[in-house]
Amino acid sequence: MRIEINAVRLELTEALKEYVENKIGGVARMVKKFEANGELIAFVEISKTTRHHKQGDIYYAEITMKLPQKTIRLEKTHEDMYGAIDEIKDLFKEEISKLKEINISKTKNK
């Protein structure tokens, strides 16, 4: 799985890039099954939702991945960037688990 990161309205530091790669890359082993038709690409966008607000849920993380049978698109806002990344990773992991369960049940029913 390849991870492409896009930062909007904030600087993509090396530390932030590594954090995203470690968190989202941790889910890579779960999507190996879906890579039969080629390498999957996870498009991750991180940004500030606004230029003028200083508090509240002002950071945003989004992940999009096109799988053979479905496109996953998840987004989350949080008061800090790392929290948004953690939450989006958890949602992504959950969504992949659901898809794997659906595929397993379809295989058993055949």
Secondary structure as UniProt FT lines:
FT   STRAND          2..8
FT   HELIX           14..25
FT   TURN            26..27
FT   HELIX           28..31
FT   HELIX           32..37
FT   STRAND          41..48
FT   STRAND          59..66
FT   STRAND          71..78
FT   HELIX           81..109
//
